[in-house]
Amino acid sequence: MAENKIPKIIHYCWFSGEEIPAFLTQCIDSWKELMPDYKLRLWDSTSFDFESVPFVKEAYKAKKWAFVADYIRLYALFHEGGIYLDSDVKVFKRFDKFLVYNFFTSHEIHPDNFNDTEKNKLNKYYQPINKNDYIYGLNIQAAIMGSSKGNSYIKECLDFYIDKHFIGEDGTQLSKEFIIGPYISKIAEKYGYVYNKKEQLLDNHMLILEPEVFVGNTTFLTKDSYAVHLCNGSWKEKSLYEICLYNIRNKFPKVYPLIILGTKLYRAITKI
């Protein structure tokens, strides 16, 4: 049996200072239930100095928690190794078989974003025609990923932030290329990554699986999936209706499916 390169540590983040809501607690409970022998490592204001990195400092001040986590997930994986999970990831199967790689995750596909404009940026080998182009809508999944300690690929992703700012000189937030999926995919091109959803074994013994394995878009969820990112979206701007749904989902997760079912029925009836 191959020796594990990735330690049995699950890293996750929580920055708001508030109690972790019920919906996320249910997700975290799925990790504990299926992988009780894995150590859970929480990253918060007591375990990371937010002042140490300008990008992180600015995102934290703006309360854009997901972008704070973008850096810290890479920091945790590089310095300690293990598995990073967003707190809204639900697990269905143990990850043990993937620990023999230096890195693992899946492709994440959003068909509406991976449109003809994006596809036309690629050559017949699924590589960018213009080497400087970022590709959107088909990327390396960042909500669920495992890495060995000191991984050179993770270090390159981490170094991307060294000279970056979350708040620009004009006061605006977050240039598009800072969204984590496209930029870690761009760096992965050096290791042989191409924009095709098939399983890929890259240089440095890094495994990128099909989107049905570690699911970033529930469209690809199957009975054989190992985990799914439920995209709770705490960082996104929301309408009043979305705020209500968000609060119900997080505080009353057992009620939430009934609300969604009622909404679907209402829409169906109004179409008749």
C-alpha positions in Angstrom: 0.0 0.0 0.0 1.3 3.5 -0.9 2.3 5.7 1.9 0.1 8.7 2.6 1.6 12.0 1.6 -1.4 14.0 2.9 -1.9 14.0 6.7 -5.4 13.3 8.2 -6.1 16.9 9.1 -9.2 18.9 8.0 -8.7 22.6 7.9 -11.7 25.0 7.9 -12.2 28.7 8.6 -14.7 30.8 10.6 -14.0 34.5 11.0 -17.1 36.4 11.9 -16.9 35.9 15.6 -20.5 34.8 15.8 -21.6 31.2 16.6 -21.3 28.8 13.7 -24.9 28.5 12.4 -26.9 25.2 12.5 -26.7 24.6 8.8 -22.9 24.7 8.8 -22.7 22.7 12.0 -24.6 19.9 10.2 -22.0 20.0 7.4 -19.1 19.8 9.8 -20.9 17.0 11.7 -20.7 14.9 8.4 -16.9 15.2 8.5 -16.8 14.1 12.1 -19.2 11.2 11.5 -17.4 9.8 8.4 -13.8 10.6 9.3 -13.6 10.6 13.1 -9.9 9.8 13.0 -9.1 13.0 11.1 -8.0 16.0 13.2 -10.1 19.2 12.8 -8.1 22.4 12.6 -10.1 25.7 12.9 -8.5 28.9 11.5 -9.8 32.1 13.0 -8.5 35.3 14.6 -6.6 33.3 17.3 -4.7 31.1 14.8 -3.8 33.6 12.1 -2.6 37.2 12.1 -4.8 39.0 9.7 -2.5 42.0 9.8 0.4 40.0 8.3 -0.8 40.0 4.6 -2.2 43.2 3.0 -4.8 41.3 0.9 -6.0 39.4 3.9 -6.1 42.5 6.1 -8.2 44.5 3.6 -10.6 41.6 2.9 -11.0 41.0 6.6 -11.7 44.7 7.3 -14.4 44.5 4.5 -15.9 41.4 6.2 -15.4 39.5 2.9 -14.8 36.2 4.7 -14.5 34.0 1.6 -11.6 36.0 0.3 -9.8 35.9 3.6 -10.2 32.1 3.5 -8.8 32.1 -0.1 -5.4 32.9 1.3 -5.7 31.0 4.6 -6.7 27.7 2.9 -3.4 27.9 0.9 -1.4 28.9 4.0 -2.8 26.0 6.0 -2.2 23.4 3.3 1.4 24.6 2.6 2.5 24.9 6.2 0.7 21.8 7.7 -0.7 19.8 4.8 -4.0 18.1 5.0 -7.5 18.7 3.5 -9.2 22.1 3.3 -13.0 22.2 3.3 -15.3 25.2 3.1 -17.6 25.1 6.1 -20.6 24.5 3.8 -19.2 21.2 2.4 -21.1 18.1 3.1 -19.2 14.8 3.0 -20.6 11.4 1.9 -17.5 9.2 1.8 -14.1 9.0 3.4 -11.1 10.6 1.6 -8.5 8.0 2.5 -7.8 6.7 -1.0 -6.7 10.2 -2.2 -4.1 10.8 0.5 -1.4 9.1 -1.5 -1.2 12.0 -3.9 0.6 15.3 -3.4 -2.6 17.2 -4.2 -6.2 16.3 -5.1 -9.5 17.9 -5.9 -12.0 18.0 -8.8 -12.8 20.3 -11.7 -15.6 22.7 -10.9 -17.9 23.6 -13.8 -20.5 26.3 -14.1 -21.9 25.9 -17.7 -23.4 29.4 -17.8 -20.0 30.9 -17.2 -18.1 28.4 -19.3 -19.7 29.7 -22.4 -18.7 30.0 -26.0 -16.5 33.1 -25.2 -14.5 31.1 -22.7 -14.3 28.0 -24.9 -13.1 30.0 -27.8 -10.1 31.0 -25.7 -8.9 27.4 -25.9 -7.0 25.5 -28.6 -7.8 21.9 -29.6 -5.7 20.7 -26.7 -7.9 22.6 -24.2 -5.1 25.0 -23.5 -5.4 28.9 -23.6 -4.5 30.2 -27.0 -3.3 33.4 -25.3 -1.1 32.2 -22.4 -2.1 35.3 -20.3 -5.9 34.6 -20.5 -7.8 33.4 -17.5 -10.5 30.9 -18.1 -13.8 31.2 -16.3 -16.5 28.6 -15.6 -14.3 25.4 -15.7 -11.6 25.5 -13.1 -9.9 23.7 -10.3 -12.2 23.3 -7.3 -11.0 25.3 -4.3 -13.7 24.5 -1.7 -12.5 20.9 -1.3 -8.8 20.1 -1.8 -6.0 18.1 -0.2 -2.3 18.8 -0.3 1.0 17.5 1.1 2.9 19.9 3.3 5.3 22.1 1.5 3.7 21.5 -1.9 5.4 23.6 -4.6 2.2 24.2 -6.4 0.5 25.5 -3.3 3.5 27.7 -2.6 3.1 29.3 -6.1 -0.6 29.9 -5.4 0.2 31.4 -2.0 2.9 33.7 -3.5 0.4 35.1 -6.0 -1.0 37.2 -3.1 2.4 38.8 -2.1 1.9 42.0 -4.1 -1.9 41.9 -4.3 -4.5 44.2 -2.7 -8.2 43.4 -2.0 -8.9 47.2 -2.1 -7.6 49.0 -5.2 -6.2 52.5 -5.3 -9.5 53.7 -6.6 -11.3 52.1 -3.6 -13.0 49.3 -5.5 -12.9 45.7 -4.3 -11.5 42.6 -5.8 -10.4 42.4 -9.4 -11.9 39.5 -11.3 -8.7 37.6 -11.6 -8.4 37.3 -7.8 -11.3 34.8 -7.7 -9.5 31.7 -6.6 -10.6 29.1 -9.1 -9.3 30.8 -12.3 -6.0 31.9 -10.8 -5.1 28.5 -9.2 -6.0 26.9 -12.5 -3.7 29.3 -14.4 -0.8 28.3 -12.1 -1.7 24.6 -12.5 -1.2 25.0 -16.2 2.6 24.8 -15.4 1.9 21.3 -14.1 0.0 20.2 -17.2 -3.6 21.2 -16.3 -5.9 21.6 -19.3 -9.5 22.9 -19.3 -11.2 19.6 -19.9 -13.4 18.0 -17.3 -11.8 14.5 -17.6 -9.6 13.1 -14.8 -6.0 14.4 -15.0 -2.9 13.3 -13.3 -0.6 16.3 -13.4 3.2 16.7 -12.7 4.1 16.6 -9.0 1.7 13.7 -8.6 -1.4 15.9 -8.4 -4.8 14.5 -9.2 -7.7 16.5 -10.7 -10.9 14.4 -10.7 -14.1 14.7 -12.7 -16.6 17.2 -11.3 -18.9 14.4 -10.0 -16.3 13.3 -7.4 -15.8 16.5 -5.3 -18.8 18.5 -6.4 -18.7 22.3 -6.7 -21.9 22.6 -8.7 -24.8 20.5 -7.5 -25.8 19.8 -11.1 -23.0 17.2 -11.0 -24.0 15.5 -7.8 -24.4 11.7 -8.0 -24.8 8.8 -5.7 -21.1 8.2 -6.1 -19.9 11.7 -5.1 -17.6 12.0 -2.1 -18.6 15.5 -1.1 -20.5 18.5 -2.3 -19.9 22.3 -1.8 -23.4 23.6 -1.0 -22.4 27.2 -1.8 -23.9 29.0 1.2 -22.5 32.3 -0.1 -22.0 34.2 3.1 -19.8 36.7 1.3 -22.2 37.6 -1.5 -24.3 40.7 -1.7 -28.0 39.6 -1.3 -31.5 41.0 -2.0 -33.9 41.1 0.9 -35.5 37.8 -0.3 -32.0 36.1 -0.5 -31.2 37.4 3.0 -34.3 35.8 4.4 -33.5 32.5 2.7 -29.9 32.7 3.9 -31.1 33.2 7.5 -33.6 30.4 7.4 -31.1 28.0 5.8 -28.4 28.7 8.5 -30.6 29.0 11.6 -33.4 26.6 10.7 -31.9 24.0 8.3 -34.7 21.6 8.8 -37.3 24.2 7.7 -35.3 25.4 4.6 -36.2 22.5 2.3 -39.9 23.1 2.9 -39.4 26.8 2.0 -37.6 25.9 -1.2 -40.3 23.3 -2.1 -43.0 25.9 -1.5 -41.2 28.4 -3.7 -40.9 25.8 -6.5 -44.6 24.9 -6.3 -45.5 28.6 -6.3 -43.5 29.2 -9.5 -44.9 26.2 -11.1 -48.5 27.2 -10.4 -47.9 30.8 -11.6 -46.7 29.4 -15.0 -49.9 27.5 -15.5 
